[in-house]
């Protein structure tokens, strides 16, 4: 900053000035700018909100997941905009953030097009010029929640089924065992889970059983075919058996289902 001194005719006769080193401030500003750019470019939905003034920052990941533009989101209450449902109330969340400075949990939210979205959310309290801002980072787990619901539904169906149904690992270890299987073979789930499936086959049929498992492991549905299996009491049971591969979302076979 500086000042000019002039004579009566308006001519500059001297100057005075001062210089202040702002290198540290410029480094901080540059750091903040880089962090802001990284947040904006992140594929993860990240936004910043003020408890009273609403959303103050809204990155591209948030735009993509929720469908709201930055202009639509800024100034809005995130809880109202996204119709957030949580295991705790908004007041309880703020109290936790004031005392512990962070919170992590699952949220159910609503996108602009009406889709229900489930996220793993991390809230972090940040002090900005004496005011508290909340940095919220969300990871979309909607597909996982849908898979959990689907699996729970299938588990309920298996429990109610009159057919013997059970699951085995690729190595042949029993993982699940429904009530109908208990009635057919005599083993309770606690007795057979962790045992190898060969416990149900005659010794001379172990090789055949292993070959059928290998086919199912190779992404082939096997059967149904007629077979004779061993009951817990040593008697024989005539059954119709089918094996099917259980696949992960990427198509990889992770276990086998037996009916």
C-alpha positions as CSV (number, residue, x, y, z in Angstrom):
1,X,0.0,0.0,0.0
2,X,1.2,3.6,-0.6
3,X,0.5,7.3,-0.6
4,X,1.5,10.2,-2.8
5,X,2.4,13.6,-1.4
6,X,1.9,16.6,-3.8
7,X,2.9,20.3,-3.7
8,X,0.5,23.2,-4.2
9,X,0.8,22.8,-7.9
10,X,-0.3,19.2,-7.7
11,X,3.2,17.8,-8.5
12,X,4.2,14.6,-6.8
13,X,7.1,15.5,-4.4
14,X,7.4,12.2,-2.5
15,X,5.8,8.9,-1.7
16,X,5.4,6.7,1.3
17,X,4.5,3.1,1.4
18,X,4.5,-0.2,3.3
19,X,4.9,-3.8,2.2
20,X,3.4,-6.8,4.1
21,X,4.5,-10.3,3.5
22,X,1.4,-12.4,2.5
23,X,3.3,-15.5,1.3
24,X,1.8,-17.7,4.1
25,X,-1.8,-16.5,3.3
26,X,-1.3,-17.1,-0.4
27,X,-0.1,-20.7,0.4
28,X,-3.2,-21.3,2.6
29,X,-5.5,-19.9,-0.2
30,X,-3.8,-22.1,-2.8
31,X,-4.2,-25.1,-0.5
32,X,-7.9,-24.3,0.0
33,X,-8.3,-23.9,-3.7
34,X,-6.7,-27.2,-4.5
35,X,-8.9,-29.0,-1.9
36,X,-12.0,-27.4,-3.2
37,X,-11.1,-28.5,-6.8
38,X,-10.5,-32.0,-5.6
39,X,-13.8,-32.2,-3.8
40,X,-15.6,-30.8,-6.8
41,X,-14.0,-33.4,-9.1
42,X,-14.7,-36.3,-6.8
43,X,-17.1,-39.0,-8.0
44,X,-18.3,-39.4,-4.4
45,X,-21.2,-37.1,-3.4
46,X,-19.7,-34.5,-1.1
47,X,-21.4,-31.3,0.1
48,X,-21.0,-28.8,2.9
49,X,-23.9,-27.4,4.9
50,X,-24.6,-24.9,7.6
51,X,-27.0,-25.8,10.4
52,X,-29.1,-22.7,9.7
53,X,-28.2,-21.4,6.2
54,X,-28.4,-24.8,4.4
55,X,-26.1,-26.1,1.7
56,X,-23.1,-23.9,0.9
57,X,-21.1,-26.3,-1.4
58,X,-22.4,-29.1,-3.7
59,X,-19.9,-31.1,-5.8
60,X,-20.4,-32.9,-9.1
61,X,-20.7,-36.3,-7.4
62,X,-23.7,-35.0,-5.5
63,X,-25.2,-33.6,-8.7
64,X,-24.8,-37.0,-10.4
65,X,-26.2,-39.1,-7.6
66,X,-29.1,-36.9,-6.5
67,X,-29.9,-35.1,-9.8
68,X,-30.0,-31.6,-8.3
69,X,-27.8,-28.9,-9.9
70,X,-25.6,-26.7,-7.7
71,X,-28.0,-23.8,-8.2
72,X,-31.0,-25.9,-7.0
73,X,-29.1,-27.2,-3.9
74,X,-27.3,-24.1,-2.6
75,X,-29.2,-22.6,0.4
76,X,-31.5,-25.6,0.8
77,X,-31.6,-27.7,4.0
78,X,-30.0,-31.0,3.0
79,X,-32.4,-33.0,5.1
80,X,-35.4,-31.3,3.5
81,X,-34.0,-31.4,-0.1
82,X,-33.1,-35.1,0.1
83,X,-35.9,-36.1,2.5
84,X,-33.2,-37.8,4.7
85,X,-34.2,-40.6,7.0
86,X,-31.8,-41.7,9.7
87,X,-31.6,-43.7,12.9
88,X,-31.2,-40.4,14.8
89,X,-33.0,-37.1,14.6
90,X,-31.5,-34.0,13.1
91,X,-31.2,-32.4,16.5
92,X,-29.4,-35.5,17.9
93,X,-27.0,-35.4,14.9
94,X,-26.1,-31.8,15.5
95,X,-25.5,-32.4,19.2
96,X,-23.1,-35.3,18.3
97,X,-21.3,-33.1,15.8
98,X,-20.9,-30.3,18.4
99,X,-19.4,-32.7,20.9
100,X,-17.7,-35.5,19.0
101,X,-17.0,-33.5,15.7
102,X,-18.0,-36.5,13.5
103,X,-20.7,-39.0,12.8
104,X,-20.9,-42.1,10.6
105,X,-24.0,-44.1,9.7
106,X,-26.5,-45.2,7.0
107,X,-29.0,-42.8,5.6
108,X,-32.0,-43.3,3.3
109,X,-32.5,-40.3,0.9
110,X,-34.6,-39.4,-2.1
111,X,-33.2,-38.2,-5.5
112,X,-34.8,-35.5,-7.6
113,X,-36.5,-38.2,-9.8
114,X,-38.0,-39.9,-6.8
115,X,-35.5,-42.8,-6.5
116,X,-34.8,-44.1,-3.0
117,X,-31.1,-44.0,-2.3
118,X,-29.2,-45.6,0.6
119,X,-25.8,-44.2,1.5
120,X,-23.0,-44.8,4.0
121,X,-22.5,-41.3,5.3
122,X,-19.7,-39.5,7.1
123,X,-20.4,-36.1,8.7
124,X,-17.4,-34.0,9.9
125,X,-17.8,-30.7,11.8
126,X,-15.5,-28.0,10.6
127,X,-14.8,-24.6,12.2
128,X,-15.0,-21.7,9.7
129,X,-14.5,-18.2,11.2
130,X,-16.2,-19.2,14.4
131,X,-19.1,-21.0,12.8
132,X,-19.7,-24.7,12.4
133,X,-20.0,-26.2,8.9
134,X,-20.7,-29.8,8.2
135,X,-18.7,-31.7,5.5
136,X,-20.9,-34.6,4.4
137,X,-19.5,-37.4,2.3
138,X,-21.8,-40.1,1.1
139,X,-21.2,-43.5,-0.6
140,X,-24.0,-45.0,-2.5
141,X,-24.9,-48.5,-1.2
142,X,-28.3,-48.8,-2.8
143,X,-27.4,-51.9,-4.8
144,X,-26.0,-53.6,-1.7
145,X,-29.2,-52.8,0.3
146,X,-31.3,-54.2,-2.5
147,X,-29.2,-57.3,-2.6
148,X,-29.6,-57.7,1.2
149,X,-33.3,-57.3,0.9
150,X,-33.4,-59.8,-2.0
151,X,-31.3,-62.3,0.0
152,X,-33.5,-61.9,3.1
153,X,-36.5,-62.6,0.9
154,X,-34.9,-65.7,-0.6
155,X,-33.9,-66.8,2.9
156,X,-37.5,-66.5,4.1
157,X,-38.7,-68.5,1.1
158,X,-36.1,-71.2,1.8
159,X,-37.2,-71.4,5.4
160,X,-40.8,-71.9,4.4
161,X,-40.1,-74.3,1.5
162,X,-41.2,-77.9,1.8
163,X,-38.2,-78.9,-0.4
164,X,-34.8,-79.6,1.1
165,X,-32.6,-76.6,0.2
166,X,-29.1,-75.9,1.3
167,X,-26.0,-74.0,0.2
168,X,-22.4,-75.2,0.1
169,X,-19.0,-73.5,-0.6
170,X,-17.0,-74.3,-3.7
171,X,-15.1,-76.8,-1.5
172,X,-18.3,-78.6,-0.6
173,X,-18.8,-77.3,3.0
174,X,-22.4,-76.8,4.1
175,X,-23.2,-73.1,4.8
176,X,-27.0,-73.0,5.0
177,X,-29.6,-75.7,5.7
178,X,-33.3,-75.2,5.7
179,X,-35.9,-77.0,8.0
180,X,-37.0,-79.3,5.1
181,X,-33.5,-80.5,4.8
182,X,-33.5,-81.2,8.5
183,X,-36.6,-83.3,8.2
184,X,-35.3,-85.2,5.1
185,X,-31.8,-86.1,6.3
186,X,-32.2,-85.9,10.1
187,X,-29.4,-83.4,10.7
188,X,-30.1,-80.2,12.4
189,X,-28.5,-77.1,11.0
190,X,-26.1,-76.8,13.9
191,X,-25.0,-80.4,13.3
192,X,-24.3,-80.2,9.6
193,X,-23.2,-76.6,8.9
194,X,-19.4,-76.7,8.6
195,X,-19.5,-80.4,7.5
196,X,-18.5,-81.6,4.0
197,X,-21.4,-82.5,1.7
198,X,-19.9,-86.0,1.3
199,X,-21.5,-86.8,4.6
200,X,-24.8,-87.3,2.7
201,X,-23.4,-89.6,-0.1
202,X,-22.4,-93.2,-0.1
203,X,-18.6,-93.6,-0.1
204,X,-18.6,-95.2,-3.6
205,X,-20.5,-92.1,-4.9
206,X,-18.0,-89.5,-3.6
207,X,-16.2,-89.2,-6.9
208,X,-19.4,-88.8,-8.8
209,X,-20.6,-86.1,-6.3
210,X,-17.3,-84.3,-6.7
211,X,-17.6,-84.3,-10.5
212,X,-21.1,-82.8,-10.3
213,X,-19.9,-80.1,-8.0
214,X,-17.1,-79.3,-10.4
215,X,-19.6,-78.9,-13.2
216,X,-21.7,-76.5,-11.1
217,X,-18.5,-74.7,-10.2
218,X,-17.9,-74.2,-13.9
219,X,-21.1,-72.2,-14.2
220,X,-23.4,-75.1,-15.2
221,X,-26.7,-76.0,-13.7
222,X,-26.7,-79.7,-12.9
223,X,-29.8,-81.9,-12.7
224,X,-32.3,-82.6,-11.5
225,X,-31.1,-86.2,-11.3
226,X,-32.1,-89.2,-9.2
227,X,-29.8,-90.2,-6.4
228,X,-29.6,-92.0,-3.1
229,X,-28.5,-90.2,-0.1
230,X,-27.7,-91.1,3.5
231,X,-29.9,-90.2,6.5
232,X,-28.3,-89.4,9.8
233,X,-29.5,-92.8,11.1
234,X,-27.7,-94.6,8.4
235,X,-30.7,-95.4,6.2
236,X,-31.0,-94.5,2.6
237,X,-33.2,-91.7,1.1
238,X,-34.1,-91.6,-2.6
239,X,-34.0,-88.0,-3.8
240,X,-34.0,-85.8,-6.8
241,X,-31.0,-83.5,-6.7
242,X,-30.2,-80.3,-8.6
243,X,-27.1,-78.0,-8.2
244,X,-26.8,-74.4,-9.4
245,X,-24.0,-71.9,-9.2
246,X,-24.5,-68.8,-7.0
247,X,-22.8,-65.8,-8.6
248,X,-21.4,-62.5,-7.4
249,X,-22.5,-59.3,-9.2
250,X,-19.4,-59.6,-11.4
251,X,-20.5,-63.0,-12.6
252,X,-18.0,-65.0,-10.6
253,X,-19.3,-68.2,-9.0
254,X,-18.9,-67.9,-5.3
255,X,-20.9,-70.9,-3.9
256,X,-23.4,-73.6,-4.9
257,X,-27.1,-74.1,-4.2
258,X,-28.4,-77.6,-3.8
259,X,-32.1,-78.6,-4.0
